[in-house]
Amino acid sequence: HLAVFSDSAFAVDLQESESTSGCFVAVVGRHTVAPITAICKSQTCVSHSSTEAEIIALDFCLRSEGLPLLMLLQHL
């Protein structure tokens, strides 16, 4: 199955108060894990809490990697 992991670092840049989003996608089998892609990107908006930064990271990960790969797997 397809496994999508997302994480964020809240307000890493103290000057700009921007958070960072991270995304990792892998195909996971019974005894194996095959990484597909990994992305680290600075968020373009300023989050007011770590929870908000996590939600933005999850949205970015699903829109940019998760859903397109899910559609690809459905065709295969």
DSSP file (Angstrom, degrees, kcal/mol; ACC not computed):
  #  RESIDUE AA STRUCTURE BP1 BP2  ACC     N-H-->O    O-->H-N    N-H-->O    O-->H-N    TCO  KAPPA ALPHA  PHI   PSI    X-CA   Y-CA   Z-CA
    1    1 A H              0   0    0      0, 0.0    27,-3.2     0, 0.0     2,-0.5   0.000 360.0 360.0 360.0 166.8    0.0    0.0    0.0
    2    2 A L  E     -A   27   0A   0     25,-0.2     2,-0.5    23,-0.0    25,-0.2  -0.755 360.0-163.7 -90.6 127.4    1.0    3.6   -0.3
    3    3 A A  E     -A   26   0A   0     23,-3.3    23,-2.5    -2,-0.5     2,-0.5  -0.957   4.4-171.6-115.5 127.9    2.2    5.3    2.9
    4    4 A V  E     -A   25   0A   0     -2,-0.5     2,-0.4    21,-0.2    21,-0.2  -0.978   3.1-173.6-121.6 124.0    2.4    9.1    3.1
    5    5 A F  E     -A   24   0A   0     19,-3.2    19,-2.7    -2,-0.5     2,-0.3  -0.944   2.7-177.3-117.8 137.2    4.1   10.8    6.0
    6    6 A S  E     +A   23   0A   0     -2,-0.4     2,-0.3    17,-0.2    17,-0.2  -0.964   5.9 166.8-132.4 152.9    4.1   14.6    6.7
    7    7 A D  E     -A   22   0A   0     15,-2.0    15,-3.0    -2,-0.3     2,-0.3  -0.973  14.1-154.2-154.5 162.0    5.7   16.7    9.4
    8    8 A S  E     -A   21   0A   0     -2,-0.3     2,-0.5    13,-0.2    13,-0.2  -0.973  14.1-140.7-140.0 157.1    6.4   20.3   10.1
    9    9 A A  E >   -A   20   0A   0     11,-2.2    11,-2.0    -2,-0.3     3,-0.7  -0.979  32.2-131.2-115.6 115.7    8.9   22.4   12.0
   10   10 A F  E 3  S-     0   0A   0     -2,-0.5     9,-0.1     1,-0.2     8,-0.1  -0.527  73.6 -20.3 -77.0 124.6    7.1   25.3   13.6
   11   11 A A  E 3  S+     0   0A   0     -2,-0.4     8,-0.3     6,-0.2    -1,-0.2   0.872  73.7 162.8  49.4  52.8    8.7   28.8   13.1
   12   12 A V  E <   +     0   0A   0      6,-0.8     2,-0.9    -3,-0.7     7,-0.2   0.918  64.1  63.4 -64.9 -44.3   12.2   27.6   12.3
   13   13 A D  E  >> -A   18   0A   0      5,-1.5     4,-2.4     1,-0.2     5,-0.6  -0.739  69.1-169.2 -85.3 106.3   13.2   30.9   10.9
   14   14 A L  T  45S+     0   0    0     -2,-0.9    -1,-0.2     1,-0.2    -2,-0.1   0.772  83.0  55.1 -70.5 -25.6   13.0   33.3   13.8
   15   15 A Q  T  45S+     0   0    0      1,-0.1    -1,-0.2    -3,-0.1    -2,-0.1   0.928 124.7  21.4 -70.7 -45.2   13.3   36.4   11.5
   16   16 A E  T  45S-     0   0    0      2,-0.1    -2,-0.2    -3,-0.0    -1,-0.1   0.583  94.2-133.8-100.6 -13.5   10.4   35.6    9.2
   17   17 A S  T  <5 +     0   0    0     -4,-2.4    30,-0.4     1,-0.2     2,-0.3   0.779  51.5 153.7  61.1  30.3    8.5   33.2   11.6
   18   18 A E  E   < -A   13   0A   0     -5,-0.6    -5,-1.5    28,-0.1    -6,-0.8  -0.665  34.1-143.8 -90.0 145.3    8.0   30.7    8.7
   19   19 A S  E     -     0   0A   0     26,-0.6    24,-3.0    -2,-0.3     2,-0.4  -0.538  12.2-125.8 -98.2 169.5    7.6   27.0    9.3
   20   20 A T  E     -AB   9  42A   0    -11,-2.0   -11,-2.2    22,-0.3     2,-0.4  -0.962  14.2-150.3-121.6 135.9    8.9   24.1    7.2
   21   21 A S  E     -AB   8  41A   0     20,-3.5    20,-2.7    -2,-0.4     2,-0.4  -0.825  10.8-168.2-102.8 142.7    6.9   21.3    5.7
   22   22 A G  E     -AB   7  40A   0    -15,-3.0   -15,-2.0    -2,-0.4     2,-0.4  -0.982   3.4-174.4-130.2 145.8    8.2   17.8    5.1
   23   23 A C  E     -AB   6  39A   0     16,-2.6    16,-2.6    -2,-0.4     2,-0.4  -1.000   5.4-177.2-141.8 135.5    6.7   15.0    3.1
   24   24 A F  E     -AB   5  38A   0    -19,-2.7   -19,-3.2    -2,-0.4     2,-0.4  -0.995   5.6-171.6-135.1 127.7    7.8   11.3    2.6
   25   25 A V  E     +AB   4  37A   0     12,-2.8    11,-3.1    -2,-0.4    12,-1.5  -0.967  12.2 164.5-122.5 134.6    6.0    8.9    0.4
   26   26 A A  E     -AB   3  35A   0    -23,-2.5   -23,-3.3    -2,-0.4     2,-0.6  -0.989  38.1-124.0-145.9 152.9    6.8    5.1    0.2
   27   27 A V  E     -AB   2  34A   0      7,-2.6     7,-2.8    -2,-0.3     2,-0.5  -0.899  35.6-157.7 -94.6 123.9    5.2    1.9   -1.1
   28   28 A V  E     + B   0  33A   0    -27,-3.2     5,-0.2    -2,-0.6     2,-0.2  -0.903  14.5 177.2-113.3 126.9    5.0   -0.4    1.8
   29   29 A G        -     0   0    0      3,-2.8     0, 0.0    -2,-0.5     0, 0.0  -0.418  50.0 -82.2-110.3-169.7    4.8   -4.2    1.6
   30   30 A R  S    S+     0   0    0      1,-0.2     3,-0.0    -2,-0.2    -2,-0.0   0.902 125.0   5.5 -64.6 -41.9    4.7   -7.0    4.1
   31   31 A H  S    S+     0   0    0      0, 0.0     2,-0.3     0, 0.0    -1,-0.2   0.265 124.1  63.9-125.8   9.7    8.5   -7.0    4.6
   32   32 A T        -     0   0    0      2,-0.0    -3,-2.8     0, 0.0     2,-0.4  -0.930  51.3-159.6-137.3 158.3    9.7   -4.1    2.5
   33   33 A V  E     -B   28   0A   0     -2,-0.3    -5,-0.2    -5,-0.2    -3,-0.0  -0.983   9.3-168.7-135.2 124.5    9.6   -0.3    2.2
   34   34 A A  E     -B   27   0A   0     -7,-2.8    -7,-2.6    -2,-0.4     2,-0.1  -0.930  18.9-138.7-115.7 107.5   10.4    1.3   -1.1
   35   35 A P  E     +B   26   0A   0      0, 0.0    -9,-0.3     0, 0.0     3,-0.1  -0.410  22.0 178.8 -66.0 137.7   10.8    5.1   -0.9
   36   36 A I  E     -     0   0A   0    -11,-3.1     2,-0.3     1,-0.4   -10,-0.2   0.820  59.8 -17.6-102.6 -52.2    9.2    7.0   -3.7
   37   37 A T  E     -B   25   0A   0    -12,-1.5   -12,-2.8     2,-0.0    -1,-0.4  -0.991  46.6-161.6-155.6 157.7    9.8   10.7   -2.9
   38   38 A A  E     -B   24   0A   0     -2,-0.3     2,-0.4   -14,-0.2   -14,-0.2  -0.988  12.9-174.2-143.8 137.8   10.7   13.1   -0.1
   39   39 A I  E     -B   23   0A   0    -16,-2.6   -16,-2.6    -2,-0.3     2,-0.4  -0.990  12.0-172.1-135.5 140.5   10.2   16.9    0.0
   40   40 A C  E     +B   22   0A   0     -2,-0.4     2,-0.4   -18,-0.2   -18,-0.2  -0.991  22.0 166.0-129.8 124.4   11.2   19.6    2.4
   41   41 A K  E     -B   21   0A   0    -20,-2.7   -20,-3.5    -2,-0.4     2,-0.3  -0.998  37.4-116.9-144.8 140.9    9.7   23.1    1.7
   42   42 A S  E     -B   20   0A   0     -2,-0.4   -22,-0.3   -22,-0.2     2,-0.2  -0.578  38.6-116.8 -73.9 136.6    9.4   26.3    3.5
   43   43 A Q        -     0   0    0    -24,-3.0    -1,-0.1    -2,-0.3   -24,-0.1  -0.513  12.4-146.0 -75.1 143.7    5.8   27.3    4.1
   44   44 A T  S    S+     0   0    0     -2,-0.2     2,-0.3   -26,-0.1    -1,-0.1   0.567  78.6  60.7 -87.9  -9.5    4.6   30.5    2.4
   45   45 A C  S    S-     0   0    0    -26,-0.1     2,-0.6     0, 0.0   -26,-0.6  -0.747  86.6-112.7-114.0 164.5    2.3   31.5    5.2
   46   46 A V        -     0   0    0     -2,-0.3     2,-0.2   -28,-0.1   -28,-0.1  -0.871  30.4-148.4 -99.0 119.2    2.9   32.3    8.9
   47   47 A S        -     0   0    0     -2,-0.6     3,-0.1   -30,-0.4   -36,-0.0  -0.595   8.2-153.1 -86.0 148.1    1.3   29.7   11.2
   48   48 A H  S    S+     0   0    0     -2,-0.2     2,-0.3     1,-0.1    -1,-0.1   0.490  77.7  17.2 -98.5  -5.7    0.1   30.8   14.6
   49   49 A S  S  > S-     0   0    0      1,-0.1     4,-1.8     0, 0.0    -1,-0.1  -0.980  77.2-110.1-156.6 163.8    0.5   27.4   16.2
   50   50 A S  H  > S+     0   0    0     -2,-0.3     4,-2.0     1,-0.2     5,-0.1   0.833 117.9  57.0 -67.8 -30.8    2.3   24.1   15.7
   51   51 A T  H  > S+     0   0    0      2,-0.2     4,-2.1     1,-0.2    -1,-0.2   0.912 106.4  48.8 -65.0 -42.2   -1.0   22.4   15.0
   52   52 A E  H  > S+     0   0    0      1,-0.2     4,-2.1     2,-0.2    -2,-0.2   0.893 110.0  51.9 -64.2 -39.7   -1.7   24.9   12.2
   53   53 A A  H  X S+     0   0    0     -4,-1.8     4,-2.0     1,-0.2    -1,-0.2   0.879 109.1  50.8 -63.5 -38.3    1.7   24.2   10.7
   54   54 A E  H  X S+     0   0    0     -4,-2.0     4,-2.5     2,-0.2    -2,-0.2   0.896 109.5  50.1 -65.6 -41.1    1.1   20.5   10.8
   55   55 A I  H  X S+     0   0    0     -4,-2.1     4,-2.4     2,-0.2    -2,-0.2   0.902 110.9  49.0 -65.2 -41.1   -2.2   20.9    9.0
   56   56 A I  H  X S+     0   0    0     -4,-2.1     4,-2.3     2,-0.2    -1,-0.2   0.897 111.4  50.1 -64.6 -40.1   -0.6   23.0    6.3
   57   57 A A  H  X S+     0   0    0     -4,-2.0     4,-2.4     2,-0.2    -2,-0.2   0.909 111.0  49.0 -64.3 -42.3    2.2   20.4    5.9
   58   58 A L  H  X S+     0   0    0     -4,-2.5     4,-2.5     2,-0.2     5,-0.2   0.912 111.1  49.7 -63.9 -42.8   -0.4   17.6    5.6
   59   59 A D  H  X S+     0   0    0     -4,-2.4     4,-2.5     1,-0.2     5,-0.3   0.925 112.1  47.9 -61.1 -45.5   -2.4   19.6    3.0
   60   60 A F  H  X S+     0   0    0     -4,-2.3     4,-2.4     1,-0.2     5,-0.3   0.913 113.0  48.6 -60.9 -43.8    0.8   20.3    1.0
   61   61 A C  H  X>S+     0   0    0     -4,-2.4     5,-2.2     2,-0.2     4,-2.0   0.914 113.9  44.5 -65.8 -44.6    1.8   16.6    1.1
   62   62 A L  I  <>S+     0   0    0     -4,-2.5     5,-2.9     3,-0.2    -2,-0.2   0.918 117.3  44.5 -67.8 -43.1   -1.5   15.2    0.1
   63   63 A R  I  <5S+     0   0    0     -4,-2.5    -2,-0.2    -5,-0.2    -1,-0.2   0.905 121.7  36.1 -68.4 -41.8   -2.1   17.7   -2.8
   64   64 A S  I  <5S+     0   0    0     -4,-2.4    -2,-0.2    -5,-0.3    -3,-0.2   0.827 139.0   0.2 -85.9 -30.8    1.4   17.5   -4.2
   65   65 A E  I  X5S+     0   0    0     -4,-2.0     4,-1.9    -5,-0.3     5,-0.2   0.727 120.0  57.0-125.2 -47.9    2.3   13.8   -3.8
   66   66 A G  I  ><S+     0   0    0     -5,-2.2     4,-2.1     1,-0.2    -4,-0.2   0.941 109.3  39.8 -62.8 -55.3   -0.3   11.7   -2.1
   67   67 A L  H  ><S+     0   0    0     -5,-2.9     4,-2.2     2,-0.2     5,-0.2   0.908 115.5  50.3 -67.6 -42.8   -3.3   12.1   -4.4
   68   68 A P  H  > S+     0   0    0      0, 0.0     4,-1.8     0, 0.0    -1,-0.2   0.910 114.1  45.9 -61.5 -38.6   -1.4   12.1   -7.7
   69   69 A L  H  X S+     0   0    0     -4,-1.9     4,-2.5     2,-0.2    -2,-0.2   0.857 109.6  54.8 -71.0 -33.7    0.4    8.9   -6.7
   70   70 A L  H  X S+     0   0    0     -4,-2.1     4,-1.7    -5,-0.2    -1,-0.2   0.910 108.6  48.3 -64.1 -41.6   -2.9    7.3   -5.5
   71   71 A M  H  X S+     0   0    0     -4,-2.2     4,-1.2     2,-0.2    -2,-0.2   0.882 111.0  51.7 -65.4 -37.5   -4.4    8.0   -8.9
   72   72 A L  H  X S+     0   0    0     -4,-1.8     4,-1.2     1,-0.2     3,-0.4   0.920 109.1  49.6 -63.3 -44.4   -1.4    6.5  -10.6
   73   73 A L  H  < S+     0   0    0     -4,-2.5    -1,-0.2     1,-0.2    -2,-0.2   0.834 105.9  57.0 -65.0 -32.0   -1.6    3.3   -8.4
   74   74 A Q  H  < S+     0   0    0     -4,-1.7    -1,-0.2     1,-0.2    -2,-0.2   0.832 107.4  48.7 -67.8 -31.2   -5.3    2.9   -9.3
   75   75 A H  H  <        0   0    0     -4,-1.2    -1,-0.2    -3,-0.4    -2,-0.2   0.739 360.0 360.0 -79.1 -23.2   -4.4    2.9  -13.0
   76   76 A L     <        0   0    0     -4,-1.2    -1,-0.2    -5,-0.1    -2,-0.2   0.471 360.0 360.0 -83.6 360.0   -1.7    0.3  -12.5
